[in-house]
Structure formats: C-alpha cells, structure tokens
C-alpha cells in the first residue's frame, strides 16, 4: 500500500498510517516519527548538494565528504 505525500503535509501521513496496522513492535507514532526523520535527512542532503566549495569549507566539509554524504540512501 503506497503512502501518499503531497507538499510536506505530514498530517496526510499521520492520517494514512494511523488507519493502518503498525508492524509488530512498532507504534504508528514511531513509524510516523521515522518517516519524518528520513524526510528531514533527505531535505538536508539536497541542501548540502547545493553548497559551493566556499560554503562547504565554512561548515568544515570537503567536496568529497559532501559527495559521499549525498550519495547515501535516505535511510542511512
């Protein structure tokens, strides 16, 4: 069953997941929190991809470090 996400309306996710049965050992709240965490991580990596070398140096990262971070899947 797909999860429908539109314009970062997390209440849509909450409503959808609360209607579903949570996997054994996980509450719907924990699942929602994990999805929000992954979405935030993905957003941060997209922002990191837009930084130039000067901005990366300002935050103490090299271009190679940024590329390695950007290449990771959202769940890692």
Backbone bond lengths (Angstrom), bond angles and torsions (degrees), N, CA, C in turn:
res aa  C-N    CA-C-N  psi(-1)  N-CA   C-N-CA  omega(-1)  CA-C   N-CA-C  phi
1 X - - - 1.443 - - 1.521 109.36 -
2 X 1.337 119.58 119.50 1.469 121.55 -177.04 1.524 111.80 -74.75
3 X 1.316 114.90 150.03 1.461 121.46 174.07 1.513 107.31 -97.08
4 X 1.306 117.96 126.50 1.452 123.28 -177.98 1.517 109.18 -94.84
5 X 1.345 117.19 120.10 1.464 122.16 179.28 1.523 108.13 -121.76
6 X 1.312 116.67 126.81 1.462 121.01 179.68 1.508 109.30 -134.88
7 X 1.342 115.71 123.68 1.464 122.41 174.46 1.529 113.80 52.04
8 X 1.325 116.97 38.90 1.468 122.16 177.17 1.519 113.98 55.18
9 X 1.317 117.83 31.43 1.458 120.53 175.45 1.523 107.74 -83.50
10 X 1.332 115.72 92.92 1.455 120.40 -176.43 1.521 112.39 -65.69
11 X 1.339 117.06 -21.95 1.453 118.29 178.62 1.524 110.66 -65.53
12 X 1.331 118.62 -28.74 1.460 120.59 175.28 1.515 110.19 -63.40
13 X 1.331 116.90 -42.12 1.459 121.26 178.33 1.517 109.20 -64.17
14 X 1.326 116.34 -45.73 1.461 120.65 -178.19 1.520 110.83 -59.66
15 X 1.320 116.22 -45.38 1.459 119.96 -179.25 1.519 110.84 -65.21
16 X 1.322 117.15 -41.08 1.458 120.92 -178.90 1.518 110.46 -66.48
17 X 1.331 117.04 -49.80 1.460 120.30 -175.83 1.520 112.70 -70.77
18 X 1.330 117.91 -32.10 1.459 118.72 179.42 1.523 110.83 -67.06
19 X 1.338 116.84 -24.40 1.454 120.82 177.77 1.525 111.76 -80.71
20 X 1.323 116.90 -17.11 1.456 121.99 179.66 1.528 110.12 -92.52
21 X 1.299 115.51 157.98 1.452 119.42 175.43 1.517 108.54 -83.02
22 X 1.323 116.81 128.00 1.464 121.04 179.38 1.520 109.35 -70.98
23 X 1.348 117.05 146.10 1.462 119.50 175.76 1.533 110.50 -58.45
24 X 1.308 116.48 151.99 1.463 121.24 -177.96 1.530 110.26 -55.26
25 X 1.321 116.08 129.25 1.457 121.25 178.79 1.517 114.38 91.72
26 X 1.323 118.31 -4.81 1.463 121.63 -179.62 1.521 109.31 -127.55
27 X 1.323 116.43 137.35 1.458 119.82 174.72 1.522 109.19 -89.16
28 X 1.308 116.08 161.92 1.462 120.34 177.50 1.532 109.82 -60.81
29 X 1.331 116.96 -35.87 1.464 120.98 178.47 1.519 112.16 -63.17
30 X 1.345 116.79 -39.79 1.457 120.51 178.09 1.525 110.79 -66.12
31 X 1.307 116.59 -38.99 1.467 120.51 179.39 1.524 110.04 -66.39
32 X 1.314 116.90 -44.02 1.464 121.05 178.52 1.523 110.49 -61.86
33 X 1.328 116.60 -43.14 1.466 120.53 178.97 1.522 110.78 -61.67
34 X 1.321 117.94 -40.66 1.462 121.50 179.75 1.527 110.68 -66.25
35 X 1.316 118.46 -41.13 1.470 121.93 178.21 1.526 110.02 -63.48
36 X 1.319 117.16 -42.65 1.467 120.50 177.70 1.527 110.93 -63.53
37 X 1.336 116.85 -40.46 1.459 121.63 178.04 1.526 110.19 -61.31
38 X 1.335 116.85 -46.61 1.463 120.74 179.63 1.528 111.35 -63.59
39 X 1.334 117.79 -41.05 1.461 121.23 179.14 1.524 110.50 -63.06
40 X 1.325 117.09 -40.43 1.462 121.30 178.72 1.523 110.51 -65.71
41 X 1.333 116.88 -43.24 1.465 120.94 178.71 1.533 110.35 -61.21
42 X 1.317 117.14 -42.89 1.462 121.53 179.01 1.532 110.69 -62.31
43 X 1.337 116.48 -42.52 1.469 121.28 179.05 1.523 110.64 -62.97
44 X 1.334 117.11 -42.46 1.459 120.92 179.96 1.527 111.34 -64.03
45 X 1.316 117.25 -38.60 1.460 119.92 179.51 1.523 111.22 -69.24
46 X 1.323 117.41 -34.45 1.467 120.32 175.41 1.531 110.18 -65.20
47 X 1.322 116.26 -39.25 1.467 119.76 177.16 1.520 110.77 -67.11
48 X 1.322 117.86 -39.76 1.461 122.18 177.62 1.522 110.59 -60.14
49 X 1.320 116.93 -37.29 1.465 121.31 -179.42 1.526 112.15 -64.65
50 X 1.320 117.32 -22.95 1.468 120.87 -178.45 1.529 113.47 -88.31
51 X 1.329 117.78 -5.58 1.461 120.10 -177.99 1.532 111.30 -79.60
52 X 1.328 115.94 140.43 1.466 119.69 175.83 1.533 109.39 -87.29
53 X 1.325 116.97 176.95 1.466 122.35 -175.54 1.533 111.47 -59.56
54 X 1.324 117.41 -38.92 1.458 121.26 179.61 1.534 111.01 -63.05
55 X 1.330 115.90 -45.20 1.466 120.37 -179.88 1.529 111.00 -67.75
56 X 1.331 117.39 -37.94 1.460 120.59 177.04 1.527 110.63 -62.57
57 X 1.332 116.36 -43.15 1.465 120.45 178.42 1.525 110.14 -61.98
58 X 1.313 117.00 -35.34 1.461 121.66 -179.99 1.523 111.79 -62.93
59 X 1.336 117.21 -32.07 1.465 120.09 178.75 1.533 111.87 -98.21
60 X 1.336 116.18 7.64 1.459 120.69 175.32 1.514 115.28 79.67
61 X 1.323 117.14 27.77 1.464 121.65 -179.98 1.519 110.44 -121.79
62 X 1.320 115.63 150.28 1.461 120.59 174.05 1.520 108.43 -97.25
63 X 1.317 115.81 166.73 1.462 120.20 177.86 1.527 110.55 -61.82
64 X 1.326 116.88 -36.55 1.463 121.14 179.83 1.530 110.89 -66.10
65 X 1.340 116.58 -41.41 1.463 120.33 177.80 1.527 110.56 -64.07
66 X 1.322 115.92 -41.32 1.462 120.08 179.34 1.523 110.57 -64.25
67 X 1.331 117.43 -43.97 1.466 120.82 178.96 1.517 111.44 -60.62
68 X 1.334 116.48 -41.03 1.463 120.53 179.23 1.528 110.87 -64.05
69 X 1.329 116.88 -41.08 1.466 120.51 179.43 1.529 111.10 -68.00
70 X 1.311 116.88 -42.28 1.465 121.61 -178.73 1.521 111.32 -65.03
71 X 1.324 117.27 -32.45 1.461 121.82 -177.67 1.522 113.48 -73.52
72 X 1.329 117.91 -15.43 1.465 120.99 -178.89 1.521 111.12 -69.53
73 X 1.329 117.58 145.82 1.465 119.68 174.26 1.530 109.96 -69.32
74 X 1.320 117.33 157.50 1.468 121.24 -174.09 1.524 113.17 -60.46
75 X 1.307 118.89 -24.98 1.462 120.88 -177.53 1.518 113.17 -84.95
76 X 1.333 118.51 -4.74 1.470 120.98 178.32 1.512 110.50 -111.62
